[in-house]
Amino acid sequence: MSAAPLTAAERLQQMRLTVSPNIQYDLDSVFPKVNGWLVKGPIKRKHKLIVKVEPTLEEILRPGEEVLYIAKGVQYSFWEQYFLGAWAALINQTVFVLTNVRLLMLHSNTKGKPKDMSWMIYYSQITHFKSGWFGAVVVKLRDGKTFKYGGFTGADRKQMPKVFQQVANAYKERGFDPNVSQSRENLCYHCYSIIAKKEYVCSKCGAEYWQPSQIAWRSLMFPSWGDFLMRHYLIGLLELGGYLFGWFAVVTLWIGALGAADPSVMAFAAVITALFLIPAHGVDAILTYYIANKGLNRRLPPDPSRVHASEYAEIEVDGEPQS
């Protein structure tokens, strides 16, 4: 007689894997496949990701909020890929946390450890959540925005839309449709409260964030400055090195042109200088603005004197979505 199938909790106990007692999980949803051949490897990898995310989840989850699924992918943008190449993948690592109330998106490093930015989407704001062509997960929102993510495993691409649909159905049954400033809301780095669209001071803790235009102007004045403000330190250092090398080449060219005292040579040097400065400053400023506009970039720590009222108050949760 064959043994009865194990539950997710039993499998984790058998493998001596633990999760935080301070977080409410639906383990059978988080680990949908725990029986059969070759299940231990995926379970260990999922658990490793969960361990990295749990310190953030302990702060961000509300009372009664239950975790239904966790996975990590990479946001894809054609223009970022075109201009930044492999660096685009580094700045777009994203952990998805599907709960019984909302979809949390946590900007992370390549290992899945959350970094500065985080967002949330109420399921009522999602009009499409499915796996697309070439393995991408496509999320379309009510405000017209579309996000594409790659890098998910086949199991993740299969399970996440199922979990979404289950919770979306519960939303419809209860008429749960909270007021939002945009479909994907920014969350404060310090207290994880909603910071409304076009606002850059947290109403709850008073932390202040850079406006994208402020970062872009600084990149326009000095390329790589914006990267450092956004805490993209490695990219900033490489960009700064390339910028200084470019100036070295330009200065060397002008020294030769002035020494030759030939108008045609000086005209050539002027053209090369323009071709260097316009992309180095102008294109960098545009790209910086685009990237900075993805979320919130820390500027000043919490300050009670900046606390203010907001119409987008936190929704209280007690186990299930409710209006």
Order of alpha helices (4+ residues) and beta strands (2+ residues): alpha-beta-alpha-alpha-beta-alpha-alpha-beta-beta-beta-beta-beta-beta-alpha-beta-beta-beta-alpha-alpha-alpha-alpha-alpha-beta
